[in-house]
Amino acid sequence: MLPFWIALQFLSSLPIRLPGMPAPQELGRSLLFYPLVGLLFGGILCASNWLLLGTPPLLHAALLLTVWVLLSGALHLDGLADSADAWLGGFGDRERTLTIMKDPRSGPIAVVTLVLVLLLKFAALLALIEQQHAVALIIVPLLGRSALLGLFLTTPYVRPGGLGQALADHLPRLAGKQVLVASGVVCVVIAGFAGVVAVVLAVLLSVWLRQVMLRRLGGTTGDTAGALLELLEMAVLVGLALVP
């Protein structure tokens, strides 16, 4: 179960403490448990949603979004901000884009991107609360973290060394594909037609964003992986809110 605890420590702000630095093989296997971490997040969000029943809808949605952000410690939002700055400031140049992504400072485009993504998530959550469509709270975090597995499974990691390289190099390929398929099936079983819509949206957006990364960088980084997750969660939430 060590790979699961590695995944949970990396993807969440929960107080998980490992006894030491994991071996590269264990790091790679931890990717297989990313969808399970997403499912755990979904369970926490559903429990939070139940506890918030009767709260005014605007406050309900705001508190639910706060729990969502706190669960991951805003890790992926940071990647989205860095990627937004780099994509605009990189002017199409690979090395300049990678350099900007390493800069911890956030420019106006990063702030605007974060505000828009969080605003759309909030509005979609509000609509889903009013529609009593709580199942979205389970499948969206699951799909977001499954997308990370899919990205590392299919896309070169462009920064040599470090955690991301170990994840990519030691990910069991066949098991990763099996986990991806199982994640899609779980979404459909849990949510029915809405699950099908969510899976299709997630696949289409993942494929498109992967192509964007390949054209600019030749692969992915930790920041672009975080951006993928945030944009996918936002798009799937909006899509589900629009499904009658």
Secondary structure as the mmCIF struct_conf table of DSSP 4:
data_model
#
loop_
_struct_conf.conf_type_id
_struct_conf.id
_struct_conf.beg_label_comp_id
_struct_conf.beg_label_asym_id
_struct_conf.beg_label_seq_id
_struct_conf.end_label_comp_id
_struct_conf.end_label_asym_id
_struct_conf.end_label_seq_id
HELX_RH_AL_P HELX_RH_AL_P1 LEU A 2 LEU A 11
BEND BEND1 LEU A 14 LEU A 14
BEND BEND2 PRO A 19 GLY A 20
HELX_LH_PP_P HELX_LH_PP_P1 MET A 21 ALA A 23
HELX_RH_AL_P HELX_RH_AL_P2 PRO A 24 SER A 30
HELX_RH_3T_P HELX_RH_3T_P1 LEU A 31 PHE A 33
HELX_RH_AL_P HELX_RH_AL_P3 TYR A 34 LEU A 51
TURN_TY1_P TURN_TY1_P1 LEU A 52 GLY A 54
BEND BEND3 THR A 55 THR A 55
HELX_RH_AL_P HELX_RH_AL_P4 PRO A 57 SER A 72
TURN_TY1_P TURN_TY1_P2 GLY A 73 ALA A 74
HELX_RH_AL_P HELX_RH_AL_P5 LEU A 75 GLY A 89
TURN_TY1_P TURN_TY1_P3 GLY A 90 GLY A 92
HELX_RH_AL_P HELX_RH_AL_P6 ARG A 94 MET A 101
TURN_TY1_P TURN_TY1_P4 LYS A 102 LYS A 102
HELX_RH_AL_P HELX_RH_AL_P7 PRO A 108 GLU A 130
TURN_TY1_P TURN_TY1_P5 GLN A 131 GLN A 132
TURN_TY1_P TURN_TY1_P6 ALA A 134 VAL A 135
HELX_RH_AL_P HELX_RH_AL_P8 ALA A 136 THR A 154
BEND BEND4 THR A 155 THR A 155
STRN STRN1 TYR A 157 TYR A 157
BEND BEND5 ARG A 159 ARG A 159
BEND BEND6 GLY A 161 GLY A 161
HELX_RH_AL_P HELX_RH_AL_P9 GLY A 162 ASP A 169
TURN_TY1_P TURN_TY1_P7 HIS A 170 HIS A 170
HELX_RH_AL_P HELX_RH_AL_P10 ARG A 173 ALA A 191
TURN_TY1_P TURN_TY1_P8 GLY A 192 GLY A 192
HELX_RH_AL_P HELX_RH_AL_P11 PHE A 193 LEU A 217
BEND BEND7 GLY A 218 GLY A 219
STRN STRN2 THR A 220 THR A 220
HELX_RH_AL_P HELX_RH_AL_P12 GLY A 222 LEU A 242
#
